[in-house]
Amino acid sequence: MKREVLTGSGTPTPMAHYCQGILAGETVYAAGQIASDYRTGVPPEARQDPAFPYYGSTIQKQARYVLNNLKSVFHAAGSDFKDVVKSQVFLADLNDFYYFDQAWKEFFPSPPPRTTVQVSGLLVPGCKVEIDLWGVRPSVKREVITGAATPKPMAHYCQGVLVGDTLYAAGQIASDYKTGVPPEARQDPAFPYYGSTIQKQARYILNNLKSVFDAAGCAFKDVVKSQVFLADLNDFYYFDQLWKEFFPSPPPRTTVQVSGLLVPGCRVEIDLWGVKPGVKKQVVTGAKTPAPMAHYCQGVLAGDTLYAAGQIASDYKTGVPPEARQDPAFPHYGSDIQKQTRYVLENLRSVFQAAGCELKDTVKSQVFLTDLNDFYYFDQVWKEFFPSPPPRTTVQVSGLLVPGCKVEIDLTAVRA
């Protein structure tokens, strides 16, 4: 499939090793953007003037700065913001959300699906939000999807968009947007030992997502990618039991711990991608990639698009294996983050090769680090695997599923 690297005429040049976007066929994959010019940090136009502290809003200035830079990338693809079909918003503080959403409305009169979580850090100090967008060319047919049984959002986004054969759903949390977390999604305090809050919330969310899929003429067997944002990784095992009820043949999945969700008491947000039932799908397993302990597959090739599961530096037998960690006998002869990054990317390469792809076919990457102090050394290894780098979004999260793991990498590719 034909692809083109995108550079926005008004978008700051990155300091790190990624590109601003890729147009693959009719789809725009943009890198996540933060409010930095990569010269001075957060530039004056993206922050409140301290001489006039009551005449403006830092989060709104940053959101406008970020969205204008993303718009420049979309323009380079011949697209505009009406062509955005999916968005993810990573906030440093959920207290900024209401004011962020006001700025969002200025750019998206007809809003796309959106997932919003709080993360524990962004790459430039003072940045309050990172925004990640997917889009299409203007000529591509699309339809806004609303689930018959799915609660209406309080904020400015839609529940899903069907673009050709691909369904982009908004992330869902366990809220009815009337009472907070509704009774059917929480444990009855009168019966504390007869149920599980995380399982009730996951079931509530998945039923709401199923309603969106139904409205698009899809089913959960058509899910090709999933991301799970947990407020507490201690909930994961019980969440995964519930996941099996909805996904007998599971999709690829990325799971990270975030530091907050938008409604108090919510424990998980789930984000899904799907395709129409007629699209050819193939489950992909890397010859050298460790078999997961949990209920997901390593990748799905849907048409020419490869959706890979997020990978961490674990063999799922010993935890972090010796080849992915620094030998304590030689503490000054290597780097944990670099060893883990190589281990993860080699495992992802194995998945790609099983699908007839190579890492050069990557069109979108998301990197979840547990400590942004590791970023510079991570980025050095990234250059080894990606001489011509894909778009990338990088955030700091609160935890990964195996103790000692420092990075999770999520990749999407389009077969050449």
C-alpha positions in Angstrom: 0.0 0.0 0.0 1.3 3.5 -0.9 2.5 5.6 2.0 3.8 9.1 2.5 5.6 10.7 5.4 3.8 13.8 6.5 5.3 17.0 7.8 3.1 19.9 8.9 4.3 23.3 7.5 3.5 24.9 10.8 4.3 22.0 13.2 7.5 22.2 15.3 10.3 19.8 14.2 10.6 17.0 16.8 13.7 16.7 19.0 13.4 12.9 19.1 13.3 10.2 16.5 9.9 10.1 15.0 7.9 11.7 12.1 4.8 13.8 12.4 2.5 11.5 10.5 2.1 8.9 7.8 -0.6 8.8 5.1 -1.0 5.1 4.3 -3.6 4.6 1.6 -6.5 6.7 2.7 -5.7 6.7 6.4 -3.8 9.4 8.3 -1.7 8.3 11.3 -0.5 11.3 13.2 2.1 11.4 16.0 1.0 12.5 19.4 1.6 16.2 20.0 2.4 18.2 23.1 2.5 21.9 23.6 6.2 22.4 22.9 8.2 24.2 20.2 11.2 21.9 21.1 13.4 25.0 21.5 12.2 26.8 24.6 10.0 24.2 26.3 6.4 25.3 26.5 6.4 28.5 24.3 4.8 31.8 25.4 1.7 31.3 23.2 1.0 28.0 24.9 1.1 29.2 28.5 -0.5 31.8 30.7 1.4 35.1 31.0 2.3 35.4 34.7 1.7 39.2 34.4 -1.9 38.4 33.6 -2.8 35.3 35.6 -6.6 35.8 35.4 -6.9 36.4 31.7 -6.7 33.0 30.2 -6.3 29.3 30.7 -3.1 27.3 30.4 -4.8 24.1 29.4 -6.9 25.9 26.8 -3.8 27.6 25.4 -2.0 24.3 25.3 -4.9 22.5 23.7 -5.2 25.1 21.0 -1.4 25.1 20.3 -1.4 21.3 20.0 -4.5 21.1 17.8 -3.2 23.8 15.5 0.0 21.8 15.1 -2.0 18.6 14.4 -4.2 20.5 11.9 -1.0 21.4 10.0 -0.1 17.7 9.8 -3.6 16.9 8.5 -3.4 19.6 5.9 -0.2 18.1 4.7 -2.2 14.9 4.0 -4.9 16.9 2.2 -7.3 16.3 5.1 -8.8 18.5 7.8 -10.2 18.0 11.3 -13.6 17.0 10.0 -11.7 13.9 8.7 -10.6 12.9 12.2 -12.0 9.4 13.0 -10.4 8.7 16.4 -8.7 10.5 19.2 -6.9 9.8 22.4 -6.2 12.4 25.0 -3.6 12.0 27.7 -3.9 14.6 30.5 -1.5 15.3 33.2 -4.3 16.4 35.5 -8.0 15.5 35.0 -8.9 18.7 36.8 -8.1 20.4 33.5 -10.6 18.3 31.5 -13.6 20.5 31.6 -11.7 23.5 30.3 -9.9 21.3 27.8 -13.2 20.1 26.5 -14.3 23.7 25.8 -11.3 24.3 23.6 -12.0 20.9 21.9 -15.4 22.1 20.8 -13.8 25.0 18.9 -12.0 22.5 16.6 -14.5 19.7 16.4 -18.1 20.9 15.9 -18.9 17.3 14.9 -16.6 15.5 17.4 -14.8 12.2 16.8 -14.7 9.2 19.2 -12.4 10.0 22.1 -10.6 8.2 24.9 -9.3 10.4 27.8 -7.1 9.2 30.7 -4.7 10.8 33.2 -1.1 9.8 32.8 1.8 10.4 35.3 4.0 12.4 33.0 4.6 14.0 29.5 8.0 14.5 27.8 8.4 18.3 28.3 8.0 19.8 31.8 5.0 22.0 32.0 3.1 20.2 29.3 -0.4 19.4 30.4 -1.8 17.3 27.5 -0.8 15.0 24.7 -3.3 14.5 21.8 -3.2 11.5 19.4 -5.3 11.5 16.3 -6.3 9.1 13.5 -7.9 10.4 10.3 -8.8 9.7 6.7 -8.8 11.4 3.4 -11.9 13.7 2.7 -13.4 11.3 0.1 -13.6 8.3 2.4 -17.2 7.5 3.4 -17.9 7.5 7.1 -20.8 7.2 9.5 -21.2 8.3 13.1 -22.3 5.3 15.3 -24.5 5.5 18.4 -25.2 2.4 20.5 -28.9 1.9 21.2 -28.1 0.9 24.8 -24.9 2.9 25.4 -25.1 5.9 27.8 -25.0 9.3 26.1 -21.7 11.1 26.8 -21.5 14.2 29.0 -18.5 15.5 27.1 -17.9 16.4 23.4 -17.3 13.2 21.5 -19.3 10.5 19.7 -19.4 6.8 20.5 -17.9 5.6 17.3 -17.2 6.2 13.6 -17.5 3.6 10.9 -15.0 4.4 8.1 -15.3 2.1 5.2 -14.7 -1.3 6.8 -13.1 0.0 10.0 -14.9 0.8 13.2 -13.2 3.3 15.6 -15.0 3.2 18.9 -14.7 5.8 21.8 -13.2 4.5 25.0 -15.8 3.6 27.6 -15.8 3.7 31.3 -18.3 2.3 33.8 -20.6 5.4 34.0 -24.2 6.1 33.1 -23.3 9.9 33.1 -26.2 10.5 35.4 -25.3 9.0 38.8 -21.6 8.3 38.4 -20.9 4.6 38.6 -24.4 3.1 38.4 -25.5 0.3 40.8 -25.1 -2.5 38.2 -21.4 -1.6 37.8 -20.4 -1.6 41.4 -20.5 -4.1 44.3 -23.5 -3.8 46.6 -22.0 -2.7 50.0 -24.6 -4.9 51.7 -23.1 -7.9 50.0 -19.4 -7.2 49.9 -18.4 -10.9 49.4 -20.8 -11.7 46.5 -19.2 -10.2 43.5 -16.3 -8.2 42.1 -16.3 -4.4 41.3 -13.8 -4.7 38.5 -15.7 -7.5 36.9 -19.0 -5.7 37.2 -17.4 -2.6 35.6 -15.8 -4.5 32.8 -19.1 -6.3 32.0 -20.9 -3.0 32.0 -18.4 -1.4 29.7 -18.2 -4.3 27.3 -22.0 -4.4 27.0 -22.0 -0.7 26.1 -19.3 -1.2 23.6 -21.1 -4.2 22.2 -24.1 -1.9 21.6 -21.9 0.4 19.6 -20.5 -2.5 17.5 -24.1 -3.8 16.9 -25.1 -0.4 15.6 -22.2 -0.6 13.1 -23.2 -4.1 11.9 -20.2 -5.6 13.7 -19.7 -8.0 16.6 -17.0 -8.6 19.2 -15.5 -11.3 17.0 -14.7 -8.4 14.6 -12.5 -6.6 17.2 -8.9 -6.3 15.9 -7.3 -4.2 18.6 -7.9 -3.3 22.2 -6.3 -1.1 24.8 -7.1 -1.4 28.5 -6.3 1.5 30.9 -6.6 0.2 34.5 -6.6 2.4 37.6 -5.0 -0.4 39.6 -3.1 -3.4 38.1 -4.2 -5.5 41.1 -7.6 -5.7 39.3 -6.0 -7.2 36.2 -6.4 -10.9 36.9 -10.1 -10.6 37.7 -10.6 -8.3 34.7 -9.0 -10.9 32.5 -11.4 -13.6 33.7 -14.3 -11.4 32.6 -12.6 -10.6 29.3 -12.8 -14.3 28.4 -16.6 -14.3 28.6 -16.8 -11.7 25.8 -13.8 -12.8 23.7 -13.5 -16.6 23.3 -11.0 -15.8 20.5 -9.3 -12.8 21.9 -7.9 -9.8 20.0 -4.5 -8.2 20.5 -4.4 -6.1 23.7 -2.3 -3.5 25.4 -2.8 -3.0 29.1 -1.3 -0.2 31.3 -2.0 1.4 34.6 -3.0 5.0 34.4 -3.2 7.5 37.3 -6.9 8.5 36.8 -10.1 8.1 34.9 -12.8 10.7 34.3 -15.5 9.6 36.7 -14.5 8.9 40.4 -14.8 5.2 41.2 -14.2 4.0 37.7 -11.5 1.4 37.6 -11.0 0.7 33.9 -11.4 2.3 30.4 -11.5 0.1 27.4 -10.7 1.2 23.8 -11.6 -1.0 20.8 -11.0 -1.0 17.1 -13.0 -3.3 14.8 -13.7 -4.2 11.2 -16.8 -5.2 9.2 -17.6 -9.0 9.3 -16.6 -9.4 5.6 -13.0 -8.3 6.1 -10.5 -11.1 6.0 -8.7 -11.5 9.4 -5.8 -13.6 10.4 -4.5 -14.2 13.9 -0.7 -13.7 13.9 1.8 -15.4 16.2 5.5 -14.6 16.2 7.8 -17.6 15.9 10.1 -16.1 18.6 7.6 -14.0 20.6 6.8 -15.4 24.1 3.3 -16.8 24.5 1.1 -14.5 26.6 0.0 -15.6 30.1 -3.2 -13.6 29.7 -6.1 -13.8 27.3 -5.0 -12.0 24.1 -3.3 -12.8 20.8 -0.1 -11.3 19.6 -1.6 -9.7 16.5 -4.3 -9.6 13.9 -3.8 -8.9 10.2 -7.1 -7.4 8.9 -6.9 -6.8 5.2 -3.5 -5.2 4.8 -3.4 -3.6 8.3 -1.5 -5.4 11.1 -2.7 -4.6 14.7 -0.1 -5.9 17.1 -0.5 -6.4 20.8 1.5 -4.2 23.1 4.7 -6.0 24.2 6.7 -5.7 27.5 10.1 -7.2 28.3 8.9 -10.5 29.8 9.2 -14.1 28.8 6.1 -14.9 30.9 8.1 -17.6 32.7 10.7 -15.8 34.8 9.5 -12.2 34.8 12.0 -10.0 33.1 14.5 -12.5 31.5 18.3 -12.2 31.9 18.7 -10.9 28.3 16.3 -8.0 29.1 18.0 -6.8 32.3 21.4 -5.6 33.5 23.5 -8.3 35.0 24.0 -7.2 38.7 27.5 -8.5 38.6 28.3 -5.9 35.9 26.2 -2.9 36.8 28.2 -0.4 34.7 28.2 -2.4 31.4 24.8 -1.8 29.9 21.4 -0.3 30.3 18.2 -1.8 31.5 15.9 0.4 29.4 18.0 -0.3 26.3 18.1 -4.1 26.8 14.3 -4.1 27.5 13.6 -2.0 24.4 15.7 -4.3 22.1 13.9 -7.4 23.6 10.5 -5.9 23.0 11.2 -4.7 19.5 12.7 -8.1 18.5 9.5 -9.8 19.8 7.4 -7.3 17.8 9.6 -7.9 14.7 8.8 -11.6 15.0 5.1 -10.8 15.0 5.5 -8.6 12.0 7.4 -11.2 10.1 4.6 -13.7 10.7 2.2 -11.3 9.0 4.6 -10.7 6.1 5.6 -7.3 7.4 8.8 -5.7 8.6 9.2 -2.9 11.2 9.6 -0.4 8.3 5.9 -1.0 7.6 5.0 0.6 11.0 2.6 3.5 10.5 1.8 4.2 14.2 3.6 3.7 17.5 2.7 4.3 21.1 5.3 4.0 23.9 4.3 3.7 27.5 7.3 4.3 29.8 7.2 3.9 33.6 9.9 6.6 34.0 10.5 9.4 31.5 14.1 9.6 32.7 14.6 6.5 30.5 13.4 8.2 27.4 16.6 9.5 26.0 18.3 6.1 26.2 15.2 4.4 24.9 15.2 6.7 21.9 18.8 5.7 21.0 17.7 2.1 20.6 14.6 3.1 18.7 16.9 4.6 16.0 18.6 1.1 15.6 15.2 -0.4 14.6 13.7 2.5 12.8 16.1 4.3 10.5 13.1 6.0 8.9 10.9 6.4 12.0 7.1 6.2 12.3 4.8 8.6 14.1 5.0 8.1 17.8 3.2 9.0 21.0 5.1 8.7 24.3 3.7 9.1 27.8 4.6 8.0 31.3 2.2 5.5 33.0 1.9 4.4 36.5 2.6 0.7 36.0 3.1 -2.2 33.6 1.9 -5.8 34.2 5.2 -7.5 35.1 7.3 -6.0 37.9 10.6 -4.6 36.6 9.2 -3.8 33.2 10.1 -0.3 32.1 8.3 0.1 28.7 5.4 -1.2 26.7 5.3 -0.6 22.9 2.2 -0.7 20.8 2.6 -0.8 17.0 0.3 -0.7 14.0 1.6 -1.5 10.5 0.3 -1.5 6.9 1.6 -4.3 4.6 3.5 -2.9 1.6 
